[in-house]
Every structure is written in structure tokens, then in C-alpha cells.
Amino acid sequence: MRLCVIPARGGSKRIPRKNIKEFCGKPMIAWSIEAAIKSDCFDRIIVSTDDEEIASVAKRYGAEVPFIRPAQLANDYAGTTAVIAHAVEWQNANGEVASKVCCLYATAPFVQATDLQMGFDILESSGAEYAFSVTSYAFPIQRAIRVTEKQRVEMFQPEYFDTRSQDLEEAWHDAGQFYWGRAVAWLGNKPIFSGDAAPVFLPRHRVNDIDMPEDWEQAERMFKLLNGLV
């Protein structure tokens, strides 16, 4: 069976109550739940949380919350893989055994049902252990600079100083939206960022890392623009 797990703990520090804070008219987590439902990819959509209020909101928008996440998996140091593995173990012990599992972040309002469908198709066709969302850097990473202790600058890779930008290899980064994986990979704690993962390409304008209040404001403006809400 195909399982969607949305991790959503209650202890967000930089943006309090981030997972259920209103984003463009709905609790943030609602956008992820609705995309998962619309994708028609999943036999079951569950939210893994330690927070009763988050659980209530998740149920209201159509997800299941069949367990409360253990405290040891709800602190600042708990890794995503361990959280998903816990959910898979619970599913396997309490229902049909999961074969394909998608970790979908609660803070991914730009995710679309078609992205999730594409991710599943790539996981299946590639034979990879994982398939996850990536997007390209807007500027060549080979031209990156650091600021020294003396408040001067130096290149990380000075050998590329005279190389034209168009001649540099394009670089990509995790889009932070979803991670499809085979259940055995999650349970085996296999690393996601490895040669066993396939990329699911997303355009940069639909990728936002929402960590600070200013990120939130920028993301809302972009979301409204993309969805004709302004």
C-alpha cells in the first residue's frame, strides 16, 4: 500500500505554531493535506504529531492521526528518517503493510498534486530507493564567496574566477517539499541524499524555505500571485 506521512510536531521555535498558522486563508498544514488527497496517490494519509491541536486541525482537513508521536521523536534533534520509519512501523503493525511511503512536509504550501504524482512515477520508473523534490540554484555555486574574520571576501573555489557562468555545471538543492521512498529504505535508515535517490525537478518560483517571519511574508505574496489571489 502507498502511505503518505506528514510530520508536524508542535515545537516550532522561529515561527511559533508554524504548522497550523494561517497561510493565505488556511492552516499551513491544510495545503499539504489537500494536495495529497487531490493527487490520488495514497491509500492512507496520516499526520505524525505530538500535538493535540495539530492533530485536530489535520483531521478537520481530511488526514488521519492514528497515533501521537513519542516524545523522543518530537524534539529538536529527531531526524526525519526516524520519524517516518516510526510511522511505517506503526502502519505495518496495525494494518496493510506499506510498500511505498511519501514524507510530505506540513510547510509545503506550494506543492501540487501533480508533483506528488510525478514523484511516484519517477520512484517507480527509476528503480531508485528514493525520489525527492529538487530545484536549481539561481546563481552558480562555484562562484560563491565567504566573508573572512578580517571582514574581507574570498572565493570558495578561486579556480573558477575566470570561468564564464554559462560554462559552469548547474547545481541543485533539496526543495524541502516531499520525499518518496520505498518502505524498506525508510526502515533501513538509508540516507536520502545519495546515489540511491532520483531527482524530481521543480521550478524555483514554487520553492520557498519558510523558516523566518520574513520568509513567511514573502511566501504568502508569491502564493497569492501564483494563484490569482491579488
N, C-alpha and C positions, 0 to 999 in steps of 0.2 A: 504494500500500500504506500501511497505518497503522502507524506506528512509535512505540514508547514509548522515551524516553531518560531514564534515571535518572542524574543527575550525582552522583558520590560521590568527591570527592578525599580524600586521606589526611591532609591537613594541618590538621585542626580544632584550634584553639588553646584555646578556652574549655572545651570538653568533649573531652578527648583521645580519639581513635578513635571519635568520635561516631557515625559511620555504621554501625559494626558493634558498638558497645557493646550489651550485653544490655538489652533493654527488654521487661519482662513476659514473660521466658522465651525470647525470640528476639533475634537481632541486629536492631538498629533497621531496617536496610535490608530485612530479610525481609518486614516488614509491607507495604511499598510493592510489592515484587515480587509477593507473593501477591495483593494487591488488583488489580494489573494483569493477572495471569493469570486471576483469577476474573471480571474484567469482560468478558472475551472480546472486547475492543475492538481488539486488536492482532495484526498479522501477525508482529511481532517485538518483543521486549523486550530492550533492551541497556542495560548499565551502562557509563557513561563514567567511567573512573577512572585514576589514575596509580599506584595502589597494588595490589601483588600479593595482599596478604591480603584486601583488599576484593573483588578480582576472584574469589578462591577462594570466599569466602562467597556472593557473588552467584550464581555458577554452581551452588553447592550448593542454592540455593533456587529455581532454575529460570530465571534470566536468562542472557543471553549476554554475553560480554565479548570481542568480536571484535578489539578494538584497545586499546592502552594510550594514554591521553590524553597529548598532548605537554606537556612541562614548562611551556611558555609559557601554557598554558591551565589550569594547575593551581596557580597562585599566588594570593595574597590579593586580587589586583586583576582576575582574569579574570572577565568578566561571564557570566551565564547564557546570554544570547543567543548569544555567540560559541561557547560550549561546545556548545550544541545545534546550531548551524549546522555545526560541525565534524563532529558525528555524522551529520547529514543528508548532508553532502558525502561522508563515508565510505560511507554506505549507497548513495547514488546511483552511486558509482564501483565498488561491489562487489556489487551485487545489484539487485533491483527498485527502481525509483525511488519514493521516498516522496512521498506527496501530503498526508497529514495526520500531524502529529507532536505528541506529548504529552510535555512535560517534566514528569516526576513526581519530586518531591523524595524523597531517601532518608530524610529525617527527618520523614515524614508518617504516623505510625502510625495516625492517626485516619481516614485516607482510606478510603473504601469503594468497592467495585466499582461500585455504583450511582451514586456521584458521578462517576466517570470516564465511565460511560455517558451520564449527563446532560450532562456537559461536551461530549462528542462530538455529541450531539443538538443542543445549543444552537449549537455551531460551525456545524453543517450548516444548521440552520433559520434562523439569524440572518443568514447571509451575511457575518459578521464575519471579520476576519483572525485573531483570537484569541478564546478563551473561557477564562476562568480563575476559580478559586475566590475568593470574597469572603465576608466576614461583616460584620455591623453593629457599630459601636462601642456599648459598653454605656452610655456617657454622652454627652450632646450635645457635640460638639467645639466648638460656638460658645461654650460656657461655660468653655472651657479657660483656665487661668491660667499665668503664668510667674513664676518667682522672680527678682527683680532682684539686681543687685550689692550692694544695701544690705540684702539678705535681707528684702525686702518682696514683696508679691504684686501683680500687675496682670493684668487680663484681656487676652487676645489680641484679643478683639473686644468692647470695653466697650459697644458699642451694643446688645448682646443681654442686658445685665444684667437688665432688667425683663421680658424675653420668657419666657413660660411654656415649660417644656421640651417639652410636647406640641405647641407651635406652631413648633418649630424643625425644619428639614429633617433627615431621617435621613441619617447618613453611614456610609460603608462603607470597609473596608480589605482589602488583599490578605490572603487566608487562608494563603498560603505553602504550598500543597499541590501544585497541578498547574496547568499552562498548556497547553491545547490550542492548536495553531496550524497554519495552512497552511504547508507546507514553504517556499513562496516567501516567506512573511513572515519566517520564521526566517533564510533565506538572504539576504534583503534587509535584515536588521538593522532591521526595522521595530519601533518602540517598542511594548511590550506595554500600557503604561498610556496609552491614547489613545482617541480616538473610534472606532478600528477594533477595539476589544475589547468582547466581551459578558460580562456577569457570570454566574457560576454560584453561586447563593446556598447557603451552608452555615450551619447553626445555630452560635451562638457556643460552645456546650458541646463541639463537636467541633473546635475550632480552638485550637491551642496553639503558641506560638512558643517553641521549646526551644533557648535559647542559653546558659543558665547552669545550674549543677548544681541550683539550687532549682527552675528551670523543669522540669528532668527529673523531679525527685521529684514535683512537682505533677501533671505529665502522667501519670506512672505511676499515681498514685492515681485520677485521673479515668478512665483507661483501664480499670483494674480494676473500677471502679464501673459503668461503662457496659457492660462485658462480663461482669458477674456473676462476677468473679474474687475477690471479697472476701466 
